[in-house]
Amino acid sequence: MIDIFDDIKKNIEKMIVRYTVANGAITTTENKKQMVGVTIDATTDTTSQRIAGVTSHLADSFQGKWAGDVRKKLEVCHKELDNF
């Protein structure tokens, strides 16, 4: 009979540890994932805006096939960032 109580006590202690310690670790991991997501979004937006700025300055400054090719390549990069 005492063995049953020892097993119950051991299982309760495991549950306490699992729900207090592990729960905090899971929350910390989720918070870090959210922060990384926010950082990635902000960096992507900034980079996308800068590519758009460079593209518009190229359109004003350079003419010819070379400038057109660069503009097309920058537009492809811009679309890839939007899809990221």
N, C-alpha and C positions, 0 to 999 in steps of 0.2 A: 504494500500500500504506500509506503514511504517513497518507493521508486517512482510511482506515478506522480506524486507531488513534486519530486525533484525534477522530473521531466516537464511538468507543467511550469514550474518556476523557471527552468532553463529556457523554455519556449517563450515565456513572457518577457524574460530579459532580452532575448534575441529580437523580439518584436519591438521592444522599447528602443533598443539600439538602432534597429533598422528604420524606425519611423522618426527618430530624432536626428541622428547623425546623417543617415543616407538622405533624408528629406532635405536637409540643409545643403548637402553636396549637389543634389539634383537642382535645387533652386539656383545655386550659384552658377552651375553649368548653363542653365536656361538664360540667366541674366547675361552671361558672357556671350552666348549665341546672339541674343538680341542686340547687344552693343556692337558686335562684329557686323551684324546685318545693317545697323544704322550707319556705321562707319563706311561700309562698302557702298551703301546707297549715296551717302554724301560725296564720297570720292568719285563715284561714277557720274553723279550730276555735275560736279565741278569740272571733271575731265571732259564731259560732253559739251559743256558750255564753252570751254576753252577751245575745243576742236571747232565748234561752230564759229567762234571769233576768228580763229586762224583762217578758216575757209573763207569767211567774208572779207578779211583783209587781203587774202590772195586774189580774190575776184577783183578787188579794187586796184591792186598793185601790179599784178602780172597778167600778161596776155599770151596767147599762143597755145600750142599743143601741150607743152610741158606743164603749164599752169592748169590746163584742163585735166590732165592725167593726175596731177597732185590733188586737185579738188575732188575728183572721182574717188581716189583712194581714201581721202579724209572723210568723204560721205559714207563710204563703206565702214570705216572705223566708227563713225558716229552711230550708224545703224546697229552695229555689233554691240556697242555700249548700251544702246536703248534696249536691246534684247537681253542683255546681261541681267 
